[in-house]
Amino acid sequence: MNPVEDWIFRLPPDLQSLAAQAREIILNQNQKISEKISFGVPFYSYLGWMVYISVHKGGLDITFLRGHELSDTHQILDARNRTMVKSLHIPPGHVIPTGILRETLQEAMLLNEETPDLKPGQSKKNREREGTKKRLTSLGED
């Protein structure tokens, strides 16, 4: 059993199937999506951090790291006073809106393709500034 499967196995029974289904949907979007446990929960990356799964208020949260940049055309993502991330909350006994989740994952992947390796809390401007510093540092090493 890998660490993510172990995390799912330790969930309450009513959340195990939701988490396993969410994991399957995420991983089936693209074979380049990777998963690992970070901060105690499953994180999924595609050209940088993209989404994580966690338990919140007795249900399952599927949280998009760049949630505020997503269009959220179906208005299913909740910011809960957070500045970067937004979550899709699935209460126990409810069904994951598979089509909407796939659509949202596709949009998140496109964002990461446009600006790969952007970390949560890091703006495009800060990322560009860090890249410039690295280039200048490497020029001075000759």
N, C-alpha and C positions, 0 to 999 in steps of 0.2 A: 504494500500500500504506500503510495507517495504522500508527501506532507499535506497536499490539498485534499486528497481522499480521506486522510486521517482527520483533518479539520472538519470535513463534512460528516464523518462518522460520529464525531463527538457532539454534534448538534442535537437538539431535541428531535424526536422522531418526526414531528409535523413539519420541521424545517429541512430535514435531510433531503427529501425528494425535491423540494423547491431549489435548494442549493445545487444539487446534482444536475437538475434540469438547466439552471442558469449557467453552470459551468460548461455543460455540453453545447448550449447555444453559443456561448462566447467562443469556445475553442473551434467550433465548426464554421466560424466566419472566415477564417483564413488560417492556413497551416503554419504561418509565421507568427501567430500569436503564442506567446509563452506565458507560463504561469509559475508563480512561486509564492510562498508565504512571506509577507513583509508586514511588520507592525501587528503580527498575530492573525492576519486575515489573508485570504487568497487575492493576489494582485495579478492582473493580466496586462501584458505589454504588447504593443505593436508599434515599432519604431519609437518607443518611449512608453511611459506609463499611460494606461488608457482607462481601466476600470477595476474596481475591486468589489468583493462581496462581503457583507458583514451582517450581523444581527442587530436590529434596532427596534425597540419597543415591541418585542415579541414576534416581529416579522423579519423578513429578509430584505436588505437593502442592496441594490445593484447601483453602485456609485460611480459616476463618470467624473474623472479627474479634471476635465476641461468642460464641465457641464454648462457653465455660463456662456460658453462659445457655441453650444449646440442650439439648433433652431427650435427644438422641442415643439414641433408642429402639433402634436397630439396633447400637449400640456399635461404630461404625466410625470415630469421631473420636478422634484421639490428641493429648493435651495436651503430651507431651514436656517435662514440668516447666515449662510456661509458665502464667502466671496468668490470661490473658484468652482467648487464641486456642486453637483446636483445628483439626487438619488431617485431611483424608481423603487418605491416601497411596496413590498408584496406581503400582506398580512397572512398568517397561517390559514390554510383552507382555501385560499384564493388561487387563481390560475395566473401564471406569468403570461402577459400579452406578447406572445412569441413574435408575431409579425412586427409589432411596434419596437420591441427590443432589438430585433435584427436590424431594422431600419436605423435606429439610434446608434447601434454599434458600427454600422457602415459609415455613418456621418462622423463618428469619433475616429474611425480609422482614416478617413479623408483628412481630418484636421491634423492627425499625426503625420500623414504623408506630406502635408504642406509645411509643417514645422516639426521635424522629427526631434526626439530626445528632449522636448520641452518638459521640464519637471513642474509639478504642482507648485504654485506660488511664484513661478518664474515667468515674467512677461517676455514677449518677443524682443522688446527693446533691451532688457537686461541680458538676454541670451546673446544678442548681437554684440553688446558691450563686452561680455566675457570672451566671445570669439575674437574680438579685436585685440583685447589684452593678451590672449594666448598667441596670436599672430605676431604682435609686437615683441613679446618676450622671446619667441623663437627666432625672430630676426636679430635680436641682440646677442644670441648665443653663438653666432658665427665667429 
